[in-house]
Every structure is written in structure tokens, then in C-alpha cells.
Amino acid sequence: MTDGYLWFEGIGFPVVGYSYEVLKEACAQFVIKDEDIVLVTYPKSGTHWLVEILCLIHSHGDTKWIRSVAIWDRSPWTETDDGYKLLNEREGPWLMSSHLPFHLFPKSLFTSKAKSSLPVSPPTSTGGHCRNPCTSHRELITMTDGYLWFEGIHFPVVGYSYEVLKEACAQFVIKDEDTVLVTYPKSGTNWMIEILSLIHSNGDTKWIRSVPFWERSPWIETDDGYKCLNEREGPRLMSSHLPFHLFPKSLFASKAKVIYIMRNPKDVLVSGYYHQSVMKLCKQPESLEQYFQWFMQGNVHYGSWFEHIRGWMSMRHRENVLLLSYEELQKDPRSTIERICQFLGKKLTPEELDSVLKNSSFQVMKQNKMSNYETLPVDLFTRPFLITRKGICGDWKNHLTVAQAEAFDKVYQEKMAGFSKGLFPWE
């Protein structure tokens, strides 16, 4: 508890009426049933007004209920101590309220048929940013500054389309036998695809040397990737950079294996700068300082790193989710690969494991044209470019100034407050 707030998963809550234990249990275990009605708002967006309306509708206009029972008892908050206790004691159907952000909301909502109401107020009236947590309720798109905007997040304009993004996020079906790799850009995606491809082929290099990585593990949200995955039979390997709130909801009802790999955000920033500086498909930063500002504001592909990792961290306790870091993969690749094999239920011989280790090394990947962007048209880049630039940890120290590092640390401490110590290896 700092600055008068109770911090939980990077979000500040009031210290009175809330507790860490109840927040943790409510977000992870609370069961929303088909007959329930759930009112979700950002604070100061008309919550009490709509509770009053819903209560009067429920009682057919009779005012006895609203005049005899307090508003927080009629529609208890799922995340408050008293509200959570009351909802668990109450027989259905329930009317309930919540201010929880999408990534912390009880996952039982996504598999239920409960009715959800989501009033939205302009950010000037709420004192903050306004984002509807249910993506199907807002369809905003513009192409400006070389970006394709979708649901407040910008994507590259080449290889992506509004129609595919909308359909993929809302309708794509993830199956129990699938393996899903999720990352924020520049966090080790291609490296992990190489490892997963080699594990899949028992260390045999034929697949990684004959098929580009974007076909081995297609991106759910790209035009070609979405088409490829829908045509593919059997267990599929797929990748995505999508933030948690845009991810296909079928994931939450499936037993698919999910691997989320994270990386020191300062290294992500530097790597992203070099990548975007050579790409003709998007707006290029004039300097590292300019890109630094973009990154801190979340004005980069796939939005804010802070929002991305906070969203996906809410899944880390699930049995079908494996959380990895770029840092541990580099420090001890063999042990990390063994963990991945165990998670996937894949048994490799010592010789096969040696092959995975050897052929997923940066030295070998740099020579593999199917893994280093060499097969892409040269006119996509301003200069020769390979995806494997350095592949080291801590390179940010060679690029960020002391002032930039201090400014970054200040924002990081604010955004990531509430997470347990030791969760992120770069801290």
C-alpha cells in the first residue's frame, strides 16, 4: 500500500473496502452464471444511474426496492470485500457491478451467457482514458501516419486489414490441441518459434530450413496468417502479438497450450527502435529520443508494453499457460527448453535436445534464410536487415541516456506496482 492506494496487478484500488486476498480470489475464481446481469463501467461513467435503471426494470417500475435497499446491496461490486461476500451468498440470478479492467475480470464471464452492460463516457467526463472493454461494441478505424488503427491500437498497414482483425479477434476458434505463442513485439518471438519448430520435429532441421517462420507459426491477426490457420488441419502452432483484451475469447474455454515470453522493456524499446527505423511499411522514427517518447506513450505497434504485459500476467496461474522470459532463455537455454518440452508433454532424446539447442542458437539462425528475414523483398527495408540483430540482454545501457533510464524507471514503478518481487528477472 503506497500513496493511499492498494496495488494489485499494476492497478491502484482504494484501501478501504478492498483487500489483496479478495481481489485475487474474485479475479481468478468468481463464477458468473448464465442468468446473471453484469454492469461494467470505468468509475464516474454513470454506474449508479444505470444500477437505478436496472433495479427499476427488474421490479417492473415498483420503487419499494430502490427506496429500501442501498445501491451497493442491490448490485454488489464483484471486487470489493463486502460485495464479493454478498454475491457468493446470494442465490441467482444476480445483478452485479464492477469497475475491473478487462484483463482482470473473472474469466468465467467469457464462457457464460450472462448479460453485460457497458456504458461509456467521454474521457473528459471520467478524468481518464476511455476504452470499451468489449471489443465488439466499438468499430473505429483510421489510417493515419502510416498506421492501421483498430480498437485504439495501431498496426502496420501492410499485411493487416480491419476486416481480418475484427473477425480474428471476435470469431477465431482456438482448439484444445493448439499451441499458442504470445509476445509483445521484439521480445523473442522468432527465437521461440525456432525452438518450438525444432521441438515439434524432434530436432530435425528440414522444416526450419525449408519453410519461413511465419508459415510454420502463422500470426492469428495478419491477413495471410489468419487464412493459413483456418485452412490448417490438426494441432496448430500459432503466434500473436495481440494484447489480452483483443485476443480471441475462444482461448479462455480451451485447453490450448499458451506460452507467453516477456523481455526487459528497455531492451524491447531499443530493439523496436532499430526494427522500425529500417522498415518502409510504417512511420520511421527520426531519432531514438523520438521513439523513446512513442514507446512510453504506447504509440507503437500493438500499443503499450505496460498494458500488454499487465493483461497477459492475469493468465499466469493457469495450468495451460507457461510464462518465460528472454533473459532466462539466454542465460540457461537448455533448462528452459527442457521446461518447454515438459509443458508441451514432448519427450526428446539427449541427441534431439542437443539439436534443438544448437539449431536455435543465434549463430545458426543468422545463417538460416528461413528464419532471418532474408527471403523478404529488399525494397521493404531502407538498408540490409536481419531479424537477429544482437540477441543480448542489457543492450539498452549502450543506448539510453541516464535521464531516459531514470524517466523510464519512474513510469515503470508506477505502471508495474503491485506485482510480486522476483516475477520479472530484469528487476
HELIX and SHEET records of a PDB file:
HELIX    1   1 TYR A   20  GLN A   29  1                                  10    
HELIX    2   2 THR A   47  HIS A   58  1                                  12    
HELIX    3   3 LYS A   64  SER A   68  1                                   5    
HELIX    4   4 ILE A   71  ARG A   74  1                                   4    
HELIX    5   5 ASP A   81  GLU A   89  1                                   9    
HELIX    6   6 PHE A  102  LEU A  104  5                                   3    
HELIX    7   7 LYS A  107  THR A  111  5                                   5    
HELIX    8   8 PRO A  123  THR A  126  1                                   4    
HELIX    9   9 THR A  135  HIS A  137  5                                   3    
HELIX   10  10 TYR A  162  GLN A  171  1                                  10    
HELIX   11  11 THR A  189  HIS A  200  1                                  12    
HELIX   12  12 LYS A  206  SER A  210  1                                   5    
HELIX   13  13 PHE A  213  ARG A  216  1                                   4    
HELIX   14  14 ASP A  223  GLU A  231  1                                   9    
HELIX   15  15 PHE A  244  LEU A  246  5                                   3    
HELIX   16  16 LYS A  249  ALA A  253  5                                   5    
HELIX   17  17 PRO A  265  VAL A  278  1                                  14    
HELIX   18  18 LEU A  288  GLN A  297  1                                  10    
HELIX   19  19 TRP A  305  MET A  313  1                                   9    
HELIX   20  20 TYR A  326  LYS A  331  1                                   6    
HELIX   21  21 PRO A  333  LEU A  344  1                                  12    
HELIX   22  22 PRO A  350  ASN A  359  1                                  10    
HELIX   23  23 PHE A  362  MET A  365  1                                   4    
HELIX   24  24 VAL A  378  LEU A  380  5                                   3    
HELIX   25  25 ASP A  395  ASN A  398  5                                   4    
HELIX   26  26 VAL A  402  LYS A  415  1                                  14    
SHEET    1   A 2 TYR A   5  PHE A   8  0                                        
SHEET    2   A 2 ILE A  11  PRO A  14 -1                                        
SHEET    1   B 3 LEU A  95  SER A  98  0                                        
SHEET    2   B 3 ILE A  37  VAL A  40  1                                        
SHEET    3   B 3 LYS A 115  SER A 117  1                                        
SHEET    1   C 3 MET A 143  THR A 144  0                                        
SHEET    2   C 3 TYR A 147  PHE A 150 -1                                        
SHEET    3   C 3 ILE A 153  PRO A 156 -1                                        
SHEET    1   D 4 LEU A 237  SER A 240  0                                        
SHEET    2   D 4 THR A 179  THR A 183  1                                        
SHEET    3   D 4 LYS A 257  MET A 262  1                                        
SHEET    4   D 4 VAL A 321  SER A 325  1                                        
END                                                                             
